[in-house]
Amino acid sequence: MNTYQLEGKRLVIDVRERIAKGEHPRREILNAIKSAPVGTIFEIHLPHRAEPLVANLQSFGMNVIVNEIEPMHFRLMAVKLDQF
């Protein structure tokens, strides 16, 4: 599965496998969000709640919804409303 998949205005980012391998893609995720156009909906799949990432998104003025889909599978949802 691709890590990043654009579906219309929705960007799905699934980094569960990468994090399981010991990678830390937070900076890469933040760069993708910064470069995306206003109006993009982000759906980020992670193996944990990722509070530092949530805090980063909130610092950009984004509201973040966190859902636990199943054990070791969390989904963060946010919409880019402003350019930053």
C-alpha positions in Angstrom: 0.0 0.0 0.0 1.2 3.5 -0.8 2.0 5.7 2.2 0.4 8.7 0.5 -2.8 8.4 -1.7 -4.7 11.4 -3.0 -8.4 10.7 -3.5 -10.0 13.9 -4.8 -9.6 16.5 -2.1 -8.7 13.8 0.5 -5.1 12.9 1.2 -4.8 9.5 2.9 -1.5 9.0 4.7 -0.9 5.5 6.2 2.4 5.3 8.1 1.6 2.3 10.3 4.0 -0.1 8.6 6.8 2.5 8.4 6.5 3.3 12.1 6.5 -0.4 12.9 9.8 -0.6 11.1 11.2 2.1 13.4 10.8 5.1 11.1 9.7 8.5 12.4 7.8 10.2 9.4 6.4 13.2 11.4 8.4 15.8 9.6 7.5 14.3 6.2 3.8 14.3 7.1 4.0 17.9 8.2 5.7 18.9 4.9 3.0 17.2 2.9 0.3 19.1 4.9 2.2 22.4 4.4 2.5 21.9 0.6 -1.2 20.7 0.1 -3.7 23.2 -1.1 -6.3 24.8 1.2 -9.4 22.6 1.4 -7.5 19.3 1.5 -8.9 16.8 3.9 -6.2 14.7 5.7 -6.8 11.2 6.9 -3.7 10.0 8.7 -3.4 6.3 9.9 -1.0 5.6 12.8 -0.4 2.7 15.2 -0.8 5.1 18.2 -2.5 8.4 19.1 0.6 10.5 18.1 -0.1 13.4 20.5 3.0 15.4 19.2 1.7 15.2 15.6 -1.8 16.3 16.8 -0.2 19.2 18.7 1.6 20.2 15.5 -1.6 20.2 13.5 -3.4 22.2 16.1 -0.5 24.7 16.1 -1.4 25.2 12.4 -4.9 26.1 13.4 -6.4 22.8 12.3 -9.0 20.9 14.3 -8.0 17.3 14.7 -10.4 14.4 15.2 -8.8 11.2 16.6 -10.5 7.9 16.3 -9.3 4.5 17.5 -10.3 2.2 14.6 -8.9 -1.0 16.3 -6.0 -1.7 18.6 -2.8 -0.3 17.1 -4.8 1.6 14.5 -5.6 5.3 15.0 -7.0 7.7 12.4 -6.5 11.4 12.6 -8.8 13.6 10.5 -8.2 17.3 9.8 -9.0 19.9 7.1 -6.5 22.5 5.9 -8.5 25.8 6.1 -5.7 28.3 5.7 -2.3 28.6 4.0 0.6 28.4 6.4 
